[in-house]
């Protein structure tokens, strides 16, 4: 009698997942969507625990206590992360979440294999074996690929430059063929011992493949990689659902996988690059911009007082946030400066590039945290046509996403990538610690443009100084 109720609860949970995902498609309903998704997962977990507890089988009872311990430990870890992880570290956290999802799929599939190694267990069918192999392959690639992405995002010194692998594409292709061959042999065998041995080799080779696939990808492509790894974690979960015959896991994994693929496609479109180019291209091409010292010879610096004087007469101001704003935790200072300008009758807007920061939606999350009205956050395609009517564009920690080289230099690593056209504004104020390059590692001619002035310093301190100067000027 309990089994039909559990399956019904899975259907309800799946509906909540779908509704939550739809709600998260709009900023105003995103919080509600998140709560719906969490409610669906809570329902699925609770009903699964009730089902196991009422099974009356000692092995299931033991599993119940293990699951309960896992829930408690996971809740404790999640609470600590929620309280301690800064918004600047959110991309790294997302990468770890993706990786742990992949690792879970690997271990669940392995547990299913080992649980059937007893003589009384039912025979392994081809579809289950295929699902187990898929869980191991996708899960291992996701886990190790996510760890490499985490290291790149965390800017570990030994991961700033990818290690060289001779004929890397050939090596990757060879490892892929080996994994496929082992999977085929696994499907042809009827021995559980051979299944276990082959699965271990499949997981190990897939682990190496995950490292090698992510290693050469540059930091500028990290938003795409994060979205793609998220999709991988969903596909691994869906495959695991087939392994343990769990419908809600299949549906949830499929939703995550599909949404990750869609997001990856959107990120690639925003960068004017194909997913093949991201995965197999190298972001270390040359540029004809010239020597950075020569390019920056005529850079003009400014002060907070001078910026305040310019803002006093501005009718329209556009803030362009980047990862530097996240590092400086300047979003609240930006909000306060924006409010000061609005109180003076100035129109204030925020230009959001799809790949600004280090994960999809990074800038949106930061500005929402500062309670900035979402109606003022304009996507690149919406803001660009009117940038020539902008009196002052204030760039805070952004670099590659405002680099005109993307439009003028076909040899540049970011050639063809759509950018926010801040160079068309009447005055551009760039707040940056130095003239150091962005992820792509190339100079930015915007810094030396005739209508640009550099305000050097920490993003938060610089914005606070501008706000103080503007306040003094109004007295």
C-alpha positions in Angstrom: 0.0 0.0 0.0 2.9 2.4 0.7 4.6 1.9 -2.6 1.8 3.6 -4.7 1.9 6.5 -2.2 5.6 6.9 -2.6 5.4 6.9 -6.4 2.6 9.5 -6.2 4.8 11.7 -3.9 7.5 11.4 -6.5 5.1 12.7 -9.2 4.2 15.6 -6.9 7.9 16.3 -6.2 8.6 16.3 -10.0 5.8 18.8 -10.6 7.3 21.0 -7.9 10.7 20.8 -9.6 9.2 21.8 -13.0 7.2 24.7 -11.4 10.2 25.8 -9.5 12.4 25.8 -12.5 9.9 27.9 -14.4 9.6 30.3 -11.6 13.4 30.7 -11.4 13.3 31.9 -15.0 12.1 35.3 -13.8 14.0 37.5 -11.2 10.8 38.5 -9.4 9.7 34.9 -8.8 13.1 33.3 -8.5 13.0 33.0 -4.7 9.6 31.4 -4.8 10.9 29.0 -7.5 13.8 28.1 -5.3 11.5 27.3 -2.4 9.2 25.1 -4.6 12.2 23.1 -5.8 13.5 22.7 -2.2 10.0 21.6 -1.1 9.9 19.0 -3.9 13.2 17.6 -2.9 12.2 17.5 0.8 9.0 15.6 -0.1 11.0 13.1 -2.1 13.6 12.5 0.6 11.0 12.2 3.4 8.8 9.7 1.5 11.9 7.7 0.6 13.0 7.5 4.2 9.5 6.6 5.3 9.4 3.8 2.7 12.7 2.4 3.9 11.8 2.6 7.5 8.6 0.7 6.9 10.3 -2.0 4.8 10.9 -4.3 7.8 14.1 -5.5 6.2 17.3 -5.3 8.3 19.4 -4.2 5.4 16.9 -1.5 4.6 16.8 -0.5 8.3 20.6 -0.1 8.2 20.4 1.9 5.1 17.8 4.2 6.8 20.3 5.0 9.6 23.1 5.6 7.1 20.8 8.0 5.1 19.7 9.8 8.3 23.4 10.3 9.2 24.1 11.6 5.7 21.2 14.0 5.9 22.4 15.4 9.3 26.0 15.7 8.1 25.0 17.3 4.8 22.7 19.7 6.5 25.5 20.8 8.9 28.0 21.3 6.1 25.4 23.2 4.0 24.6 25.5 6.9 28.2 26.3 7.5 28.8 27.0 3.8 25.7 29.2 3.6 27.0 31.3 6.5 30.7 31.5 5.6 31.0 31.4 1.8 31.3 34.9 0.4 29.6 35.9 -2.8 33.0 36.2 -4.5 33.5 32.4 -3.8 30.1 31.4 -5.1 31.5 30.2 -8.5 33.9 27.9 -6.7 31.1 26.6 -4.5 28.9 25.9 -7.5 31.8 24.0 -9.2 32.2 21.9 -6.0 28.5 21.2 -5.9 28.6 20.0 -9.5 31.6 17.8 -8.7 30.0 16.3 -5.6 26.9 15.5 -7.6 29.0 13.6 -10.1 30.9 11.8 -7.4 27.7 10.7 -5.7 26.6 9.2 -9.0 29.8 7.2 -9.3 29.5 5.8 -5.8 25.8 5.0 -6.1 26.3 3.1 -9.3 29.3 1.2 -7.7 27.1 0.4 -4.7 24.5 -1.1 -7.0 27.1 -3.3 -8.7 28.6 -4.5 -5.4 25.1 -5.1 -3.9 24.4 -7.6 -6.7 27.7 -9.5 -6.3 26.0 -12.0 -4.0 24.7 -15.3 -5.3 21.1 -14.6 -4.6 20.9 -11.3 -6.4 19.1 -11.0 -9.6 21.0 -10.9 -12.9 22.2 -7.6 -14.4 20.3 -6.7 -17.5 21.9 -4.7 -20.3 20.0 -1.6 -19.7 21.0 -1.5 -16.0 24.7 -2.2 -17.0 24.6 0.6 -19.5 23.1 3.0 -17.0 25.8 2.0 -14.4 28.6 2.7 -17.0 27.0 6.0 -18.0 26.9 7.0 -14.3 30.5 6.1 -13.8 31.7 7.9 -17.0 29.7 11.1 -16.7 30.0 11.3 -12.9 33.8 10.9 -12.9 34.3 13.4 -15.7 32.0 15.8 -13.8 33.8 15.4 -10.5 37.4 15.7 -11.7 36.5 18.4 -14.2 34.8 20.4 -11.5 37.8 20.1 -9.2 40.0 21.5 -12.0 37.5 24.3 -12.6 37.5 25.0 -8.8 41.3 25.3 -8.9 41.2 27.7 -11.8 38.5 29.8 -10.2 40.4 29.8 -6.8 43.4 30.9 -8.8 45.8 28.4 -7.4 49.3 29.3 -8.5 49.9 25.8 -10.0 46.8 26.0 -12.0 47.0 29.4 -13.5 48.5 27.9 -16.7 47.4 24.6 -18.0 49.9 21.8 -18.0 51.0 20.7 -21.5 49.9 17.3 -22.9 51.4 16.3 -26.2 48.7 15.7 -28.8 46.0 16.4 -26.2 43.1 16.0 -28.6 44.4 12.6 -29.7 44.9 11.5 -26.1 41.4 12.6 -25.2 40.0 10.8 -28.2 41.9 7.7 -27.3 40.7 7.7 -23.7 37.1 8.2 -24.9 37.4 5.2 -27.3 38.8 3.0 -24.5 36.0 3.9 -22.2 33.4 3.0 -24.9 35.2 -0.3 -25.6 35.2 -1.2 -21.9 31.5 -0.4 -21.7 30.8 -2.6 -24.7 32.8 -5.5 -23.1 30.9 -4.9 -19.9 27.6 -5.3 -21.7 28.7 -8.5 -23.3 29.9 -10.1 -20.1 27.6 -12.0 -17.6 30.1 -12.1 -14.8 29.5 -9.7 -11.9 33.2 -9.9 -11.1 34.2 -8.7 -14.6 31.5 -6.0 -14.3 33.0 -4.6 -11.1 36.6 -4.7 -12.5 35.6 -3.0 -15.7 33.6 -0.4 -13.9 36.6 0.5 -11.8 38.7 1.0 -14.9 36.0 3.0 -16.6 35.7 5.3 -13.6 39.5 5.8 -13.4 39.9 6.5 -17.2 36.9 8.8 -17.1 38.5 10.6 -14.1 41.7 11.2 -16.2 39.5 12.4 -19.1 37.7 14.9 -16.8 41.0 16.5 -15.8 42.3 16.6 -19.4 39.1 18.0 -20.8 39.0 20.9 -18.4 42.7 21.6 -18.0 43.3 23.6 -21.2 40.1 25.7 -20.9 40.9 29.4 -20.1 39.5 31.5 -17.3 37.5 33.5 -19.7 35.4 30.4 -20.5 34.7 29.6 -16.9 31.0 30.7 -17.0 30.4 28.3 -19.9 32.3 25.5 -18.1 30.3 26.0 -14.9 27.0 25.7 -16.9 28.3 22.6 -18.8 29.5 20.8 -15.7 26.1 21.6 -14.1 24.5 19.8 -17.1 26.9 16.9 -16.7 25.9 16.5 -13.0 22.3 16.3 -14.0 22.9 13.7 -16.7 24.9 11.6 -14.2 22.0 11.9 -11.7 19.5 10.8 -14.4 21.6 7.8 -15.3 21.9 6.9 -11.6 18.1 7.1 -11.4 17.9 4.3 -14.1 20.4 2.3 -12.1 18.4 2.3 -8.9 15.0 2.6 -10.6 14.1 5.9 -9.0 11.7 8.0 -11.1 12.1 11.3 -9.2 15.9 11.1 -9.7 15.5 10.5 -13.4 13.2 13.5 -13.8 15.3 15.8 -11.6 18.5 14.8 -13.3 16.9 15.3 -16.7 15.7 18.8 -15.7 19.1 19.8 -14.5 20.8 18.3 -17.5 18.5 20.0 -20.0 18.6 23.4 -18.2 22.4 23.2 -18.1 22.6 22.5 -21.8 20.3 25.5 -22.5 22.3 27.8 -20.3 25.5 26.6 -21.9 24.2 27.4 -25.3 23.1 30.9 -24.1 26.6 31.5 -22.6 28.3 30.4 -25.9 26.0 32.8 -27.8 26.9 35.6 -25.5 30.6 34.9 -26.2 30.0 34.3 -29.9 31.7 30.9 -29.6 30.6 27.4 -30.2 30.7 24.8 -27.4 33.2 22.8 -29.5 35.5 25.9 -29.6 35.2 26.3 -25.8 36.0 22.6 -25.1 38.7 22.1 -27.7 40.0 25.6 -28.4 42.7 27.4 -26.6 42.2 30.9 -25.2 45.9 32.0 -25.6 45.9 33.4 -29.0 47.9 36.5 -30.0 46.7 40.0 -30.4 47.7 42.8 -32.7 46.8 45.5 -30.1 50.5 46.0 -29.5 52.7 46.5 -26.4 50.8 47.3 -23.3 53.3 50.0 -22.1 52.9 51.8 -25.5 49.2 51.4 -25.5 48.8 52.8 -22.0 51.3 55.7 -22.5 48.4 58.2 -22.7 46.2 56.8 -20.0 44.6 59.5 -17.9 43.9 59.0 -14.2 41.4 60.9 -12.1 40.3 61.4 -8.5 37.0 60.8 -6.6 36.5 64.5 -6.4 36.8 65.0 -10.2 34.4 62.1 -10.8 31.9 63.6 -8.4 32.0 66.9 -10.4 31.3 65.0 -13.6 28.4 63.1 -12.0 26.9 66.4 -10.7 25.8 67.3 -14.3 25.1 63.8 -15.6 21.6 63.0 -16.6 22.1 59.4 -17.3 24.7 57.1 -15.6 25.3 53.4 -16.4 27.2 51.2 -14.0 29.0 48.2 -15.6 29.9 45.7 -12.9 32.6 43.0 -13.3 34.4 40.4 -11.2 36.4 43.2 -9.6 33.2 44.5 -8.0 32.6 41.1 -6.5 36.1 40.8 -5.1 35.8 44.3 -3.5 32.3 43.5 -2.2 31.3 46.9 -3.7 27.7 46.1 -4.6 26.2 47.9 -1.5 28.4 50.9 -2.1 27.3 51.0 -5.7 23.6 50.8 -4.6 24.1 53.8 -2.3 25.9 55.9 -4.9 23.1 55.0 -7.4 20.4 56.2 -4.9 22.3 59.4 -4.3 22.3 60.1 -8.0 18.6 59.2 -8.4 17.8 61.6 -5.6 19.4 64.3 -7.7 17.2 63.4 -10.7 19.8 61.3 -12.6 18.7 58.2 -14.4 20.7 55.2 -13.1 21.0 51.9 -14.9 23.1 48.8 -14.6 24.5 47.1 -17.7 24.9 43.3 -17.3 27.0 41.2 -19.6 26.0 37.5 -19.7 29.5 36.2 -18.9 30.6 39.0 -16.5 32.1 37.4 -13.4 32.9 33.7 -13.1 29.5 32.0 -13.4 26.2 32.7 -15.2 24.2 35.4 -13.4 27.0 36.3 -11.1 26.5 40.1 -11.4 22.7 39.7 -11.1 23.1 37.8 -7.8 25.4 40.4 -6.4 23.3 43.4 -7.3 20.1 41.6 -6.1 21.9 41.0 -2.8 22.3 44.7 -2.5 18.5 45.2 -3.1 18.9 46.9 -6.4 15.7 46.9 -8.4 15.8 44.2 -11.1 14.1 46.6 -13.6 17.3 48.6 -13.6 19.4 45.7 -14.6 19.6 45.8 -18.3 21.1 43.0 -20.4 23.8 43.7 -23.0 21.4 43.6 -26.0 19.0 46.1 -24.3 21.6 48.6 -23.1 24.0 48.7 -26.1 21.7 50.5 -28.6 21.4 53.5 -26.2 25.0 53.7 -24.9 25.7 56.7 -27.0 23.1 58.7 -24.9 24.9 57.7 -21.7 26.6 60.7 -20.0 28.8 58.6 -17.7 29.6 54.9 -17.8 31.2 53.7 -14.6 33.1 50.4 -15.1 33.7 48.6 -11.8 36.2 45.8 -12.1 35.2 44.7 -15.6 37.7 44.2 -18.4 37.2 41.7 -21.2 33.5 42.3 -21.4 34.1 46.0 -22.3 37.3 45.5 -24.4 36.8 47.0 -27.9 39.5 44.6 -29.2 36.7 42.0 -29.5 35.2 44.1 -32.4 38.4 45.4 -34.0 41.1 42.6 -33.7 40.3 39.3 -35.5 43.5 37.8 -34.0 42.4 38.5 -30.4 41.4 35.6 -28.1 38.1 37.4 -27.6 37.5 38.3 -31.3 33.8 38.4 -32.1 32.7 38.2 -28.5 29.8 40.7 -28.0 30.8 43.4 -25.5 29.1 46.2 -23.7 29.8 49.3 -25.8 30.9 51.6 -23.0 33.4 53.2 -25.4 30.4 55.0 -27.0 29.4 56.8 -23.7 30.3 60.5 -23.5 32.6 59.8 -20.4 33.9 56.5 -19.2 35.2 56.1 -15.6 37.1 52.8 -15.1 37.5 51.8 -11.4 40.3 49.3 -11.2 43.3 48.5 -9.0 45.7 48.6 -11.9 46.0 48.2 -15.7 46.4 44.5 -15.4 44.7 42.4 -18.1 41.5 40.4 -17.6 41.1 36.6 -18.0 42.0 36.7 -21.7 45.4 38.2 -20.8 45.3 41.0 -23.4 45.5 44.8 -23.0 42.4 46.9 -23.2 42.5 50.0 -25.5 39.4 51.4 -23.6 41.7 52.4 -20.8 43.6 54.7 -23.1 40.6 56.1 -25.0 40.1 59.9 -25.2 36.8 59.7 -23.3 38.1 57.4 -20.5 39.6 58.2 -17.1 41.0 55.6 -14.7 40.2 55.8 -11.0 42.7 53.4 -9.4 42.0 51.6 -6.2 39.7 49.1 -4.5 36.3 49.1 -6.0 34.4 49.6 -2.7 36.8 52.3 -1.4 36.6 54.2 -4.7 32.8 54.2 -4.9 32.6 55.2 -1.3 35.0 58.1 -2.0 32.9 59.2 -5.0 29.8 59.1 -2.9 31.4 61.2 -0.1 32.8 63.7 -2.6 29.3 64.0 -4.3 27.7 64.5 -0.9 30.2 67.3 0.0 29.7 69.0 -3.4 25.9 69.2 -2.8 26.2 71.1 0.4 
